Amino acid sequence: MGTLFRLDSGSALASAIISYVLSLLSIYIIALIADALAPKFASKKNILNAFKAVVYSMTPSRIACILYIMPSLSILAFLAGLYGIYLFYLGLPLMMDTPKEKSTSYIIVVIIVTIVVNIVIGAIAEALISPLI
């Protein structure tokens, strides 16, 4: 079972701000990478459309994160994440004008990049927040 600890309000606010800023940074980095990868998959390079696709597909999971407050509802947050992947699957080829034969590999590569970026951002967040606890 988990460990219970309490934060003072200043530390809690600082860790919340750090987490929020880093999550926004991860979205921006993923959009930049998706745009940079576009020519490799015969897609049109367009940072605005890459940003739209990434933000729109990550919105359900970002909103559903509030469900992690109650562990019994965490399955709904997981389902929202899957729905976000489905939105990404539908939206990225349209937004980046990717040919049908290359769209699946483009989506898979960007999803892998998303996982790696979120792991790195999570490690950075942990390193910045740990001294506050």
Secondary structure, 3 states (H helix, E strand, C coil): CCCCCCCCHHHHHHHHHHHHHHHHHHHHHHHHHHHHHHHHHCCCCCHHHHHHHHHHHHHHHHHHHHHHHCHHHHHHHHHHHHHHHHHHHHHHHHHHCCCHHHHHHHHHHHHHHHHHHHHHHHHHHHHHHHHHC
